[in-house]
Amino acid sequence: MVCPKCSYTTRSCYGTRTLDSRWRHLDIGTHQTWLSCQLRRLRCPTHGVITEGVPFARPVGESRFTRDFEHLVAWACAKMDKTTVTKLLRVAWRTVGTICERVVTPRARSQPS
């Protein structure tokens, strides 16, 4: 298991979340695709008890979309207007703006000194 904030790895599990985590993924034809799984929790020495990270999405609570979906939204916004993107990808107008902010401005990472 990997801490999503600092890449700390461990084999010991603190517990399992009782609710499934869900992410919207790229559509398959006319059908929406959702990924869901039960994530485990780990005890990170720096961040305490935290939900494990997954390679296809941002840490739990930051986004409910996979990275691939978010990058598609940002790319589409560079090529067409926001209203067309909302109709094509079936997301809210406000969500498109939030996704673009997340993709263009990645969260700050600590730099080694």
C-alpha positions in Angstrom: 0.0 0.0 0.0 1.2 3.5 -0.8 0.5 6.8 0.9 -0.9 9.2 -1.7 0.8 12.2 -0.3 4.4 11.1 0.3 4.8 7.7 -1.5 5.5 5.9 1.8 4.9 2.1 1.3 3.9 -0.5 3.8 2.5 -4.0 3.8 0.5 -3.6 7.0 -3.1 -2.6 6.7 -4.7 -0.3 9.4 -8.2 -1.2 8.3 -10.6 -1.1 5.3 -13.1 1.6 4.4 -16.7 0.5 4.8 -17.8 2.4 1.7 -16.7 1.8 -1.9 -14.7 4.6 -3.6 -16.0 5.4 -7.1 -14.4 7.2 -10.0 -15.9 8.2 -13.4 -13.8 6.9 -16.2 -13.8 7.3 -20.0 -17.2 6.4 -21.6 -17.5 3.2 -23.6 -19.7 4.2 -26.6 -22.9 5.7 -25.1 -22.4 4.1 -21.7 -20.8 5.8 -18.7 -18.0 3.8 -17.0 -17.5 3.9 -13.3 -14.7 2.2 -11.4 -15.3 1.2 -7.8 -13.3 -0.6 -5.1 -12.9 -0.9 -1.4 -9.7 0.9 -0.3 -7.7 0.0 2.7 -6.2 2.5 5.2 -2.6 2.6 6.2 -0.7 4.4 9.0 1.9 6.7 7.4 4.6 8.0 9.9 4.2 11.6 8.4 0.4 11.8 7.7 -1.1 9.4 10.2 -4.0 7.1 9.2 -4.8 7.7 5.5 -6.6 5.9 2.7 -4.2 4.2 0.3 -3.5 5.7 -3.1 -4.5 4.3 -6.5 -2.4 4.8 -9.6 -5.3 5.8 -11.8 -6.8 8.6 -9.7 -6.0 11.5 -7.4 -6.2 10.8 -3.6 -9.6 10.1 -2.2 -11.6 13.3 -1.6 -9.7 15.4 -4.2 -11.6 14.2 -7.3 -14.3 11.6 -8.3 -12.8 11.2 -11.8 -9.9 9.1 -13.1 -6.8 11.0 -14.3 -7.5 9.8 -17.9 -11.0 11.4 -17.8 -9.7 14.7 -16.3 -7.0 14.9 -19.0 -9.6 14.3 -21.7 -11.7 17.1 -20.3 -8.7 19.5 -20.2 -7.7 18.6 -23.7 -11.3 19.1 -25.0 -11.4 22.5 -23.4 -8.3 23.5 -25.3 -10.0 22.5 -28.6 -13.6 23.6 -28.1 -15.9 25.8 -25.9 -16.9 24.7 -22.4 -20.6 24.2 -23.3 -19.7 21.7 -26.0 -17.4 19.8 -23.6 -20.2 19.5 -21.1 -22.6 18.0 -23.7 -19.9 15.7 -25.2 -18.6 14.3 -21.9 -21.9 14.6 -19.9 -20.6 16.6 -17.0 -21.8 19.8 -15.4 -20.5 23.2 -16.7 -19.0 24.0 -13.2 -17.3 20.5 -13.1 -15.4 21.2 -16.3 -13.9 24.4 -14.8 -12.9 22.6 -11.6 -11.3 19.7 -13.6 -9.3 22.1 -15.8 -8.0 23.9 -12.7 -6.9 20.6 -11.1 -5.1 19.4 -14.3 -3.4 22.8 -15.1 -2.4 23.5 -11.5 -1.0 20.3 -10.0 -0.8 20.3 -6.2 2.6 21.5 -4.7 5.1 18.8 -4.0 7.9 19.1 -1.5 11.2 19.6 -3.2 14.3 17.9 -1.7 16.8 20.5 -0.3 
